[in-house]
Amino acid sequence: MADIALSFDRYGDVEPASPVVLSVPHAGRDYPLVLRAALRVPVAALLPLEDRHVDTLALAAHGRETMFVQRVARAWIDLNRGERERDPGIDDGANRQAMPIMSAKLRGGLGLVPRRVSGVGEIWQRRFEGEEVTARIVQDHRPYHAALADALARARARFGVAVLLDLHSMPSIAPGEGAAGIVLGDRFGRSAAARFVHRLETECMAAGIACALNAPYAGGHILDAQANPAAGIHAIQIEIDRALYLDAALDRPGDGLAATASLLRRMIDAVVDEALAAPAAIAAE
């Protein structure tokens, strides 16, 4: 488990027992008092930002892999955004000159500190001083990414290859929008060797779950920051339809949790099998 001063939990050994490392960055349900005091909406209005109980799903599927689960809510700081994706609409420390080209997410209020929630609107009653957001970066964002990087480096050193599976959940995709129960993101081929993605797709197909690649979710900052396929470190984002494992209200674990956890376990095992089959060849791709 993680040190009590950290805002995430570690599961598994410090020295990875598997080439697969798991990340659960958006399932946190801890809302610090200072966050709640700054809200203009009820805490319940922030629930759409959560990958609701995908940590429960991940723990049900977990074996011996090193896994990191963020406890603090995404509304506090989004680990899947870069440090420079600071929203000038809410953050006095945002530097427009240092900022990358504003993404659609950032323009829509989903930057490093989320500003808006779909269907709710603006969520804060005040702006944040730059030092406040910088403190969150130092205390929460950097330690999580440093822990991921360390685990991946250790797994790469031990097995010759490492694969990060970054676990998220998503609202159901309407049939007319190319409905899929699981969406895999590999940054359009930049963050992982194709063979890993193919093994994940195969497991979804065998389970009768429609699977899409990079649409509508191609992965975010975690993949960009951690993946280095040329050095044998691969990263894939996995988005899982919440309806597959939550109850009808999409609030608590439901009857589908066990079957979805079993599928996720098979997906993890398939990636492990692929990684151990020919790590040297994979690392060279």
N, C-alpha and C positions, 0 to 999 in steps of 0.2 A: 504493500500500500504506500501511497505518497506521504511525504512529510506533512505534518499537520499545518504548516505554514503555506503549503501550496493549495491552489484552488482546484486541483484535479486529483484523481485517484489512479494509482498504477496497480495493475493486476499482472501476475506472472513474474518471472524472474528478471532481475536486472540484466543478467547475461541471457539473452533470448534463447528459449528452447525450440524456437521455430523460426524459419526465414520470414514468416508473416508477422507483421506488427499491426495492431488494430488501434484505430483512433475514433473516439466518439465526442466530437467537439460541441455539439449543439443541443444536447439533451439535459443540460443543467437546469435544476429546479430551485436553486438557492438564490434568493433575491435579497441582497444586502439592505440594511436599514437605510443607508444613504441613497440607494437607488429608489426605494419605495417613497422616501421623503421628497424626491424630485419629480415624481410622476404627476401628470395631470389626469390620468385615467386609472381605473382599478388595475391591480396586478393581473387579474384574470384576463384583461384585454391584451396582455403580452403573450398569452399562450400560443398564438399562431407563430411566434418566433421560435418556439421550442420544437425540436424533433421529438415529439411527445413519446416518452418511454422507449425510445430506441436503445437507451442504455440497458433497460430491462431485457430487451430482446438480445442485445449483444452479450449480456452476462449469461443468459440462458444458452447461448451458442458457444460460449467461451470454453476453450480447453486449456492448453499450457502457454498459449501465445502471450507475449507482452502486449498489454492493452492499456490505453489511457482514456479516462472518462472525465470530462470536465464537469464539475459540480455547480459552478456559478452560472447563472442564466445568461443566455446569449445577449439579452438586453443590456447587460453590464459591459461586455466587450465581445466582439465576434472574432473568434480565432481563425475563421476562414476568410478574413480580410487582411490585407497588408497593413503594416504600421503607418504608411503614408496615406491610407484611404480614410482620412479624417474629414468629417463632414463640416464644411464652413457654416452650414445652416444651424449647427448646434454646438460646435467645438471652437472655442477661442484660440486653440493651439493649431488649428488647421493652417497649413502654409500652402497657398495656391501655387507658388512658384515651385515648391518641392513636390507637389502632388502630381501623380501620373494623370494622364487623360482620364477625366471622370467617366467611370463606367456607368452603365444603365442602372446597376444596383445602387451605386453611390448617389446618382442623381435622384433615384427614387426613395432615398432616405434609408438605405440599408448599407451604411458604411461601417467603419470600425466600431463606432457606437451607433446602433440603430436609432433613427430619428422618427420613423413612421412605421405603422403597422397597417397592412392592407385591411380595409373595411373599418378602421378605427381612426386613422389620421395621425396627427402629431401626438407624441406620447409624453413629452417633457414640458414642465411648466417654467423651466429656466434653461439658460445656456450653461455649458460646462467650461470652467477655466481650463486653460491648456495643461496646467500642472495636474489637474484631476485625471485627465485622460492619459497623460504621460505616466502617471503612477499605475494606472491599470495595465498599460503596456508592459511596464517593468515588472509588476508583481504577478500578472496573470498570462499575458500573451507570450512574452519571451520565454518564460519557464516551460510552458507547454510545448512550444516549438523546439526548444533546446532538448527536452526530454525525448521527443519524437526523433530528432536528428541523432541523438546518442544511441537510442535503441536500434535505429536502422543501420547505423555504422557498425554497431556490435554484431547485428545479425549478418550484415554483409561480410564482416571479417570471419565469422564462424562458418557460414554456409556458402560463401561465394556469391550470394545474391540475397537481396532483401526486397520484400513487397509490402508496401503500406496499403491497407484497406481502410479507407476513410468512410465511416458509416453514418448515414443520414436517413431521415424519413421525409416523405413528401405527401401532399394532398393527392387524392385520386385524380388521374388524368382522364378527361372526358373522352368517350369513344371517338368522337369526331376529331380529336386532337392527337390521334395515334396512341390510344390508351396502352399503357404498359404498367405492369405491377412493379417492375424494377428497372431503374435507369442506371447504366454504368457510364461513368465519365473518365476519360483518359486524356483530356485536353486535346482532343482530336488527334490522338496518336502520339502526342509529345511526352506523356508522362509514364508510359508503360509499354513493354513489348506486347505485340498483338496476341501472342500465344496465351498470356495470362487472361486477357479479356475474353478470348474464345473459350477458355475453360469455364469461366464464370457464366458466359452465355449458354453453354451446353448444359450446365446444371439447372439453370432457369428453365430451359426448354424441356428438360427431362421431368421437371416438376409441374409442367403445364402452366408456367407463369410467363406472360408476355414480357419481353425484355427489349429495351431500346438502348442505343449507344449515343451519348453526347447530346441528346435532345429529349427534354429541354434543359438538362443539367450536364454540363461538361466537366464539372469540378472547378474548384476555386483556388484560393491562395495556398491552402495546405498542400495541394498537389504541386503548385508552382514552386513552393519553397522547399519541399522535401524530395521531389523526384529528381533523379539523375540517372536515367537508363544507361547512358554510356559508362557509368561507373558501377553499374549493377544494382542500382536502387530504383525501384519502380513504385508507382503509386496510382491507385484507382479509387475513384469515389463510387460508393454504392448507395443509391437512393431507393428506399423501400416504401411502397404505398402503405400508409398508416392503416388503411382498412384491412390489410392482411393480418394484422396482429393486435389491433385495438378493438374495443367494444363498439357498439353501434353509435355511441356518442363521441367516439374518437378521443376518449379521455383517459381510460384505464386499459390495462392489458386485457385482451379478450380471448375468446375460444380459439382463435387462429394463432395464438402466440407459439404454442408448442410446434406446430407444423412449420411455421415460418422460421423459428429458431433451428429446426432440423435442416431446413433448406440452407440457411446461412452457414450452418456447420459444414454441410457438404460443399458449399462454395469455398469456404476457407480451406478445407482438406484438398480440394482440387487444385488450388493455387499452391499449396505446400507440395503436393505431388509434382506439379509442373516445375516448381523451383528446384526441387531436389533431383529431378530427372537429369538435367544437364545445366547446372548453374554456370559453368564456364561459357557455354555457348550462348546462354541467355544474357549474361553480363556483357557480351561482346556486341549485342544487337544495338 
